[in-house]
Amino acid sequence: MDVVIVGGGPAGMLAGISASIHKNNVTILEKMNTLGKKLCITGKGRCNVTSSLPMEDFIKNIPR
Ligand SMILES: Cc1cc2nc3c(=O)[nH]c(=O)nc-3n(C[C@H](O)[C@H](O)[C@H](O)COP(=O)(O)OP(=O)(O)OC[C@H]3O[C@@H](n4cnc5c(N)ncnc54)[C@H](O)[C@@H]3O)c2cc1C
């Protein structure tokens, strides 16, 4: 099936990953020049994708 997703933020990207895992042909339409722009400014620019790090490294990324 062809799947078109409008918006390439975290929700759109995860929907796209999920749809492609299920063998769909996915197109993401994003109005900005890159996907996940807002995601990249979360956590004061560190992004919040740190939870798969070892606990010691994860704690280093928590400001307080
Ligand atoms: C400054 C800031 C700091 C943040 N810090 C944190 C944090 O520390 N921790 C945390 O958990 N959350 C944080 N957030 C919130 C987090 O960024 C959002 O909850 C998350 O980005 C929402 O994801 P989303 O996919 O629903 O929407 P969005 O990230 O808003 O993605 C929607 C996408 O759709 C695109 N779009 C919209 N309309 C159209 C259209 N008509 N055609 C094509 N594309 C379109 C937009 O350009 C955007 O890329 C922060 C947000 C901001 C602004």
The ligand as an SDF file (V2000), in Angstrom:
LIG
                    3D

 53 58  0  0  0  0  0  0  0  0999 V2000
   11.8810   24.8010   22.2200 C   0  0  0  0  0  0  0  0  0  0  0  0
   11.2370   23.4380   22.4330 C   0  0  0  0  0  0  0  0  0  0  0  0
   11.7850   22.5780   23.3750 C   0  0  0  0  0  0  0  0  0  0  0  0
   11.2020   21.3350   23.6110 C   0  0  0  0  0  0  0  0  0  0  0  0
   11.7700   20.5220   24.5340 N   0  0  0  0  0  0  0  0  0  0  0  0
   11.2430   19.3090   24.7640 C   0  0  0  0  0  0  0  0  0  0  0  0
   11.8590   18.4250   25.7110 C   0  0  0  0  0  0  0  0  0  0  0  0
   12.8760   18.7470   26.3220 O   0  0  0  0  0  0  0  0  0  0  0  0
   11.2870   17.2250   25.9120 N   0  0  0  0  0  0  0  0  0  0  0  0
   10.1650   16.8270   25.2250 C   0  0  0  0  0  0  0  0  0  0  0  0
    9.7040   15.7050   25.4540 O   0  0  0  0  0  0  0  0  0  0  0  0
    9.5610   17.6430   24.3340 N   0  0  0  0  0  0  0  0  0  0  0  0
   10.0630   18.8650   24.0990 C   0  0  0  0  0  0  0  0  0  0  0  0
    9.4590   19.6910   23.2020 N   0  0  0  0  0  0  0  0  0  0  0  0
    8.2160   19.2420   22.5660 C   0  0  0  0  0  0  0  0  0  0  0  0
    8.4920   18.3190   21.3750 C   0  0  0  0  0  0  0  0  0  0  0  0
    9.4090   18.9590   20.4920 O   0  0  0  0  0  0  0  0  0  0  0  0
    7.1640   18.0700   20.6950 C   0  0  0  0  0  0  0  0  0  0  0  0
    6.3060   17.4190   21.6190 O   0  0  0  0  0  0  0  0  0  0  0  0
    7.3220   17.1920   19.4570 C   0  0  0  0  0  0  0  0  0  0  0  0
    8.1940   17.7930   18.5090 O   0  0  0  0  0  0  0  0  0  0  0  0
    5.9410   16.9570   18.8290 C   0  0  0  0  0  0  0  0  0  0  0  0
    6.1230   16.0840   17.7270 O   0  0  0  0  0  0  0  0  0  0  0  0
    5.0820   16.0580   16.5520 P   0  0  0  0  0  0  0  0  0  0  0  0
    5.5960   15.0870   15.5260 O   0  0  0  0  0  0  0  0  0  0  0  0
    3.7140   15.8060   17.1020 O   0  0  0  0  0  0  0  0  0  0  0  0
    5.0220   17.5360   15.9880 O   0  0  0  0  0  0  0  0  0  0  0  0
    6.1960   18.4440   15.3600 P   0  0  0  0  0  0  0  0  0  0  0  0
    7.5270   18.1520   15.9410 O   0  0  0  0  0  0  0  0  0  0  0  0
    5.6510   19.8460   15.4580 O   0  0  0  0  0  0  0  0  0  0  0  0
    6.2170   18.0000   13.8300 O   0  0  0  0  0  0  0  0  0  0  0  0
    5.2190   18.3640   12.9020 C   0  0  0  0  0  0  0  0  0  0  0  0
    5.9150   18.5290   11.5460 C   0  0  0  0  0  0  0  0  0  0  0  0
    4.9220   18.7460   10.5480 O   0  0  0  0  0  0  0  0  0  0  0  0
    5.3800   19.7530    9.6670 C   0  0  0  0  0  0  0  0  0  0  0  0
    4.1960   20.3180    9.0180 N   0  0  0  0  0  0  0  0  0  0  0  0
    3.1770   20.9710    9.6180 C   0  0  0  0  0  0  0  0  0  0  0  0
    2.2380   21.3050    8.7210 N   0  0  0  0  0  0  0  0  0  0  0  0
    2.6900   20.8350    7.5200 C   0  0  0  0  0  0  0  0  0  0  0  0
    2.1730   20.8680    6.1990 C   0  0  0  0  0  0  0  0  0  0  0  0
    0.9740   21.4490    5.9290 N   0  0  0  0  0  0  0  0  0  0  0  0
    2.8800   20.3090    5.2040 N   0  0  0  0  0  0  0  0  0  0  0  0
    4.0830   19.7100    5.4710 C   0  0  0  0  0  0  0  0  0  0  0  0
    4.6350   19.6460    6.7080 N   0  0  0  0  0  0  0  0  0  0  0  0
    3.9400   20.2050    7.7110 C   0  0  0  0  0  0  0  0  0  0  0  0
    6.1510   20.7100   10.5500 C   0  0  0  0  0  0  0  0  0  0  0  0
    7.0880   21.4660    9.8030 O   0  0  0  0  0  0  0  0  0  0  0  0
    6.8470   19.7310   11.5150 C   0  0  0  0  0  0  0  0  0  0  0  0
    8.1180   19.3050   11.0410 O   0  0  0  0  0  0  0  0  0  0  0  0
   10.0110   20.9500   22.9230 C   0  0  0  0  0  0  0  0  0  0  0  0
    9.4550   21.8210   21.9760 C   0  0  0  0  0  0  0  0  0  0  0  0
   10.0580   23.0500   21.7200 C   0  0  0  0  0  0  0  0  0  0  0  0
    9.4440   23.9700   20.6830 C   0  0  0  0  0  0  0  0  0  0  0  0
  1  2  1  0
  2  3  1  0
  2 52  2  0
  3  4  2  0
  4  5  1  0
  4 50  1  0
  5  6  2  0
  6  7  1  0
  6 13  1  0
  7  8  2  0
  7  9  1  0
  9 10  1  0
 10 11  2  0
 10 12  1  0
 12 13  2  0
 13 14  1  0
 14 15  1  0
 14 50  1  0
 15 16  1  0
 16 17  1  0
 16 18  1  0
 18 19  1  0
 18 20  1  0
 20 21  1  0
 20 22  1  0
 22 23  1  0
 23 24  1  0
 24 25  2  0
 24 26  1  0
 24 27  1  0
 27 28  1  0
 28 29  2  0
 28 30  1  0
 28 31  1  0
 31 32  1  0
 32 33  1  0
 33 34  1  0
 33 48  1  0
 34 35  1  0
 35 36  1  0
 35 46  1  0
 36 37  1  0
 36 45  1  0
 37 38  2  0
 38 39  1  0
 39 40  1  0
 39 45  2  0
 40 41  1  0
 40 42  2  0
 42 43  1  0
 43 44  2  0
 44 45  1  0
 46 47  1  0
 46 48  1  0
 48 49  1  0
 50 51  2  0
 51 52  1  0
 52 53  1  0
M  END
$$$$
